[in-house]
Amino acid sequence: MSFRSINILKELDFLVVENLQITDILLKKYKINIKRNLTYNDKSTEKVRLQILNNLKNGRIGGIISDAGTPLISDPGYKLIKKLKANNIQIVPLPGPSAVISSLVASGLPTSKFQFVGFFPRGEKKSKQFVLDILKYDGTTIFFESPKRIKRTLEVFFKPYQKSLTFCIAKEISKIHESFFLGSYYDVMQSLSKSKSILKGEFVVLVYAVQETKLYHNSDELYSILIKKLKFKTTIEIISKLTKTGKNELYKRYLAFDD
């Protein structure tokens, strides 16, 4: 918490919160007394947004706070802010903690160009497309994943491309057990497999695809589709013709996919 954030919180007439109990812990810590708190989460309706808007129109000063990190970054609030902006309500952002930026600056991966894509999707089709989109991106991609799914996500969706990817797995940003695991697919998988205690907490995954991956993107996509229906040799012959890539080059690349 910055001094500015604490001082502004003390001036508010009401506070929009994700969870009253969690926010109460924070307010008590900094001896902040806000008489009126309103709950706002993913299930909140237009009626709740109108209630918040009317409070502001009546001259009250309000704020929005998330359970952790920065409000609206993979947290509820977009629809609310959109409505307030449409009604000419001034929005004042308070710079604060963000797992996205914090993990990036300490990752050791390129920071000149990056994208944050939220949580890793559920469902095989969406997940595969998600990974293919990451491979196209010329920069560092950042996403969130749960501790229960992180190893499976890496094994199932990233292993085929692991020779051209560099990872950084950031765990428990800004907390006691903050850790960073940087390296190849096998490096980070080895780190995650050391003990069960490592697979606890909140994870941020950062991925950088080197140029080789981008050159092979079309052939990789074709391979992932054709190999399910055709024999390995036939798959290579078709990809070679469509992409004008040498067969021997493709043989070496896709034999490694099954290592």
C-alpha positions in Angstrom: 0.0 0.0 0.0 1.3 3.4 -0.9 1.0 6.4 1.4 -1.1 8.1 -1.3 -3.6 5.1 -1.3 -3.9 5.1 2.4 -4.5 8.9 2.6 -7.2 8.7 -0.2 -8.9 5.8 1.5 -9.3 7.9 4.6 -11.1 10.6 2.6 -13.7 8.3 1.0 -17.4 8.3 1.9 -17.9 4.7 0.6 -15.9 1.9 -0.7 -16.7 -0.7 -3.4 -15.2 -4.0 -2.4 -14.9 -7.6 -3.7 -15.0 -9.2 -0.3 -16.1 -7.4 2.8 -14.2 -9.6 5.2 -10.9 -9.4 3.4 -11.2 -5.6 2.9 -12.0 -5.2 6.6 -8.6 -6.8 7.5 -6.8 -4.2 5.4 -8.8 -1.2 6.7 -8.2 -2.2 10.3 -4.5 -2.6 9.7 -4.2 1.0 8.5 -6.9 2.3 11.0 -9.2 3.4 8.2 -12.9 3.9 9.1 -15.2 3.9 6.1 -18.9 3.7 7.3 -20.4 2.5 4.0 -19.0 -0.5 2.0 -20.7 -1.9 -1.0 -20.0 -5.4 -2.4 -19.2 -5.7 -6.1 -18.1 -8.9 -7.9 -18.6 -10.9 -11.1 -22.2 -11.6 -10.2 -23.2 -8.0 -9.5 -26.0 -6.7 -11.6 -26.9 -3.4 -13.4 -28.9 -2.5 -10.3 -25.8 -2.5 -8.2 -23.9 -0.4 -10.7 -26.8 2.2 -10.7 -26.6 2.2 -6.9 -22.9 3.1 -7.0 -23.5 5.7 -9.7 -26.3 7.4 -7.7 -24.0 7.6 -4.7 -21.4 9.5 -6.8 -24.0 11.7 -8.4 -25.2 12.7 -4.9 -21.8 14.1 -4.1 -20.3 11.2 -2.3 -16.6 10.2 -2.9 -16.2 6.5 -3.6 -13.4 4.1 -4.3 -13.0 0.5 -5.6 -10.6 -2.0 -4.1 -9.7 -5.6 -5.0 -8.8 -8.5 -2.7 -5.3 -8.5 -4.1 -3.3 -6.8 -6.9 -4.8 -4.1 -9.0 -8.6 -3.7 -9.5 -9.9 -4.8 -12.9 -6.8 -6.8 -13.8 -8.4 -10.3 -13.9 -10.8 -8.9 -11.3 -14.3 -7.5 -11.5 -15.0 -3.9 -12.3 -14.8 -3.3 -16.0 -18.6 -2.9 -16.5 -18.7 -0.6 -13.5 -15.9 1.7 -14.7 -17.4 1.8 -18.2 -20.7 2.9 -16.8 -19.2 5.6 -14.6 -17.1 6.9 -17.5 -20.2 7.1 -19.7 -21.7 9.3 -17.0 -18.7 11.6 -16.8 -17.5 10.4 -13.4 -13.8 11.1 -13.0 -11.8 7.9 -12.4 -8.5 8.3 -10.5 -6.2 5.3 -10.8 -3.9 4.6 -7.8 -0.7 2.9 -8.9 -0.2 -0.2 -6.8 0.8 -3.9 -6.7 0.4 -5.9 -9.9 1.5 -9.5 -10.3 1.7 -9.0 -14.1 4.3 -6.2 -14.0 6.1 -7.4 -10.9 6.6 -10.9 -12.5 7.8 -9.4 -15.8 10.5 -7.1 -14.4 12.0 -10.0 -12.3 11.6 -12.7 -14.9 14.7 -12.3 -17.0 12.5 -12.4 -20.2 12.2 -9.5 -22.7 10.3 -6.5 -21.3 10.2 -4.3 -24.4 7.1 -5.9 -25.8 4.7 -8.1 -23.7 1.0 -9.1 -23.5 -1.2 -10.2 -20.6 -3.8 -12.7 -21.6 -5.6 -13.4 -18.3 -6.1 -17.0 -17.1 -5.2 -20.1 -19.2 -8.5 -21.3 -20.7 -10.3 -24.5 -20.0 -11.2 -26.9 -22.7 -8.8 -28.6 -25.2 -9.8 -26.6 -28.3 -9.5 -23.2 -26.6 -6.3 -24.2 -24.9 -4.6 -25.3 -28.1 -5.5 -22.1 -29.9 -4.3 -20.1 -26.9 -0.9 -21.7 -27.2 -0.7 -21.2 -30.9 -1.5 -17.6 -30.5 1.3 -17.3 -27.9 3.7 -18.8 -30.5 2.8 -16.1 -33.0 3.5 -13.3 -30.6 6.8 -11.5 -30.9 7.3 -10.8 -27.2 6.7 -12.1 -23.7 3.3 -13.5 -22.9 2.0 -13.5 -19.4 -0.9 -15.5 -18.0 -2.3 -16.8 -14.7 -2.7 -20.5 -13.9 -3.9 -22.4 -10.8 -1.5 -24.6 -8.8 -3.6 -27.6 -9.5 -3.4 -27.2 -13.2 0.0 -25.7 -13.9 2.0 -28.9 -14.4 -0.6 -30.5 -16.6 -0.9 -27.2 -18.7 2.8 -27.2 -19.4 3.0 -31.0 -20.1 0.0 -31.2 -22.4 0.0 -27.9 -24.3 3.6 -26.6 -24.2 5.8 -29.7 -24.3 5.5 -30.2 -28.1 7.0 -26.7 -28.6 9.4 -26.8 -25.6 12.6 -26.7 -27.6 11.8 -23.2 -28.8 10.4 -21.7 -25.6 11.8 -20.0 -22.5 9.7 -20.0 -19.4 9.6 -18.1 -16.1 7.2 -19.4 -13.5 6.6 -16.8 -10.8 5.0 -17.9 -7.5 3.5 -15.9 -4.7 4.5 -12.5 -5.9 5.1 -10.1 -3.0 4.5 -12.8 -0.4 6.8 -14.7 2.0 7.3 -17.6 -0.4 7.9 -15.5 -3.5 9.9 -17.6 -6.1 11.0 -17.4 -9.7 11.8 -20.4 -11.9 13.5 -19.4 -15.2 14.7 -21.7 -18.0 13.6 -24.3 -20.5 10.6 -26.5 -20.3 12.6 -29.2 -18.5 14.2 -26.7 -16.1 10.9 -25.3 -14.9 9.2 -28.7 -14.7 12.0 -30.0 -12.6 11.7 -27.0 -10.3 7.9 -27.6 -10.0 8.4 -31.3 -9.2 10.8 -30.9 -6.3 8.1 -31.0 -3.6 4.4 -30.8 -3.1 4.7 -27.6 -1.2 5.9 -25.8 -4.3 2.6 -26.4 -6.0 0.7 -24.1 -3.6 -0.2 -20.5 -3.9 -0.7 -18.2 -6.9 1.2 -18.7 -10.2 2.1 -16.3 -13.0 3.5 -18.0 -16.2 5.6 -16.0 -18.6 6.6 -17.5 -21.9 8.9 -16.2 -24.6 8.9 -17.9 -28.1 12.2 -17.5 -29.9 12.3 -16.7 -33.6 12.6 -20.4 -34.6 9.1 -21.0 -33.3 7.6 -18.2 -35.4 9.3 -19.6 -38.6 7.8 -23.0 -37.9 4.4 -21.8 -36.7 2.4 -22.9 -39.8 4.0 -26.3 -40.0 3.6 -26.9 -36.3 -0.1 -26.1 -36.6 -0.5 -28.5 -39.5 1.4 -31.2 -37.7 -0.8 -31.0 -34.6 -3.9 -31.5 -36.9 -2.6 -34.1 -39.4 -0.7 -36.4 -37.1 -4.1 -37.4 -35.5 -5.4 -38.8 -38.8 -2.3 -39.8 -40.8 0.9 -41.7 -40.4 4.1 -39.8 -39.5 5.7 -40.1 -42.9 2.6 -39.0 -44.8 2.2 -36.1 -42.4 5.8 -34.9 -43.1 5.3 -35.2 -46.8 2.2 -33.1 -46.8 3.6 -30.4 -44.6 6.8 -30.3 -46.7 4.8 -29.7 -49.9 2.5 -27.1 -48.3 5.2 -25.1 -46.5 8.1 -25.7 -48.9 10.2 -26.9 -46.1 12.7 -29.8 -46.5 11.6 -33.2 -45.4 14.8 -34.0 -43.4 14.4 -30.7 -41.5 10.8 -31.6 -40.6 11.7 -35.2 -39.7 14.2 -33.9 -37.1 11.9 -31.3 -35.7 8.8 -33.6 -35.3 10.7 -36.7 -34.1 11.8 -34.4 -31.2 8.1 -33.7 -30.4 7.7 -37.2 -29.0 10.9 -37.1 -26.9 
